[in-house]
Amino acid sequence: MAKERVLFMCIHNAARSQMAEGLFRHLFSDDFDVYSAGSDPQKVDPLAIKCMEEIGIDISSYRSKSLKEFEGQEFDYVITVCGNPYNACPFFAGGKKYFKQPFEDPSAFDGTEEEKLELFKKIRDELKDWLEDLYYSYMIPDDGCCNLSEEMEGCCGPIDKKF
C-alpha cells in the first residue's frame, strides 16, 4: 500500500515547517512520506537544527525548498504552520485535505542566543503536541484499529516514542 503524502509549509521553510517535517517523520514515517517547503525559502535555521537534536531528531541534512519544486504534484495533506498578523502564509494547489495552525516564527524573535533557543524549544513542543492531535483526530490510517464500537486496548493512543 502506498504511503500518504504530507507537505508542511510556511514562508521561509527555515524553522517551523522544517521542525514539523522532522517531528512528523520521526513519529509517523511508517504511514506517510513527509516533505516541507516555503514560498520564500531561506537557509534552515541552526537553532531549529539544535533544538531538534536535543530530542534526538537530526534535521541537519534538511534543506529549504521552494513550493515551486512541488508544482504539479499531489499531496494527501497540505499543512500550513505559519501565521502572522497579515495572514500572508503561502497556498499550495494540489492538496486533497488542508490544515492550518499558526505558530509563532521563532526565527523572527530578537533576544539572546539562549532566549532564542528557548523559544525554538517551545515552538517545537507545541508543534509536536499539535501534530499528534492532528494525526489522531484526522489522519489515522483506516486499518480497523480505531473502531470505537470495540474495546481495543492500546489502540489509537498517544505515540509512546521517547525523545
N, C-alpha and C positions, 0 to 999 in steps of 0.2 A: 504494500500500500504506500502510495506517495505521501510524503510529509506535506503538511500545510505550510504555506509561506507567510512570513510576517515581516513587515517593513516598519521600523521605527524611524521617525523623522522629527527634526527640529531645524532651526535656521542654519546653524553652523556645523552641525554634525561633529561637534568637538567635545561635548561633555554629556549632556542628558541622554541623547539618543545613543551615544556610544556606551554609556553605563547600562542603559536599558537593554541594548543588544547583548552585552556581556552577561548580565543577570539572566535574561531570558534563555540564552544559550545554555548557561550553567544549569538552570532549573528544568528546562523543558525541551532540550535538543533532541530527545528521543522522538518527539512528535512534530517538531517544527524545524524548518530551515529559516534562519533568522538573519536579517540584514538591517542596515541603517543608512540614512542619507540625509542631506540637507539642501536647502535652496541656495545657500551661500557658504559652501564648505570651507572650513579653516583647519589648521593642524589640530590633531587630538590633544586636548589639554593635559599636560603632565600630571596635574593634580587628579584628574579623572583616573588616569592610569594608577597613580599611587593609592588612591582610596580603594580602588578595586583590588589591588594587590593585597591590601590589608585583610581582605576577606577570602583570599585565595583564588581570585579570578584574574587571569592575565589578559589584559586587552592591549598590551604593549605593541602587538603586531597589527592592530587595527589601524585603518587609515580613514580619513574623512572622505566621503563620497558625495558626488552631486546626484540629485534626483534625476538628472538627465541620463545617468548611467543605467537607469532602470526604466526609461521610457519604453512603452510598448509591452512591458511585462505585466503579468497579473499577480496579485497577492490576495491571499485569503483574508488577511487583516492588515490594515494600514493604521498605525497608531502614532498620533502626534503627541509629543511630550513637552512642547514649548508653550509659553504663554507670556504675554506682556500686555501692558495697558492698551496697545493699539491692535492686539489680536492679529498680528502680522505673521502668523505661522504659515508655513507652506502648505500646499494642497497637492495631492498626487492622484491622478486619474488612473484607475486600474485596480482598485481595491474592491473586494466583494463586501467587506464589512469595515467600518471606520470607527475608531475610538479616539477621543481627545481628552487628555488630562494635563492641565498646565502645571508645570513645575518651575520654580524659580531658577534662573540661569546663574549657576554658581561662578561661571567664568566672568560675569559682569560685576561681581562683588569686589569692592575696594576694601582692603584690610591687610593685616599682616599675613604672612605665609601660613602661620598656624591657624588664624581665623578663617582663611580661605579653605584650608583643608577640612576644618570642622564643618563648614557649610557643604562642601562636597560630600562628606560622610552623611550629613543629614539628608541631602537630596538622594543619595544612593539608597539609604534605608527607606525613605519614602517611596522611591521607585520600586524597590523590592516588595514592600507591602502591597502597593497598588497592583503590581503585576501578578502577584499571587491571587489577589482578589479577582482581578480580571479573568485570569485563567479559570479559576473555579466557578466563577459566575457565568462566563460566556463562551469559553474556548475548550473546555474539557472534551477530549475525544469521546465519541459515542460508541463505547465498547461494552455497554451494559453495566459498567461498574457503578454508575450513579443512578440506578433505578431506585427512586425514592420510595417506591412501594415495597421494597425489600430491605431487610436489615442486613447490611454487609459491613462487618467490622473492618476498620482501617481503610475504607474506601472513600476517596474524594476529600480527604482532609488536607490540611496544610502539608507542604513538602517538608520532609524531615532531613533535608540536606544541611549539614553544618557548614558555617563559614569560619 
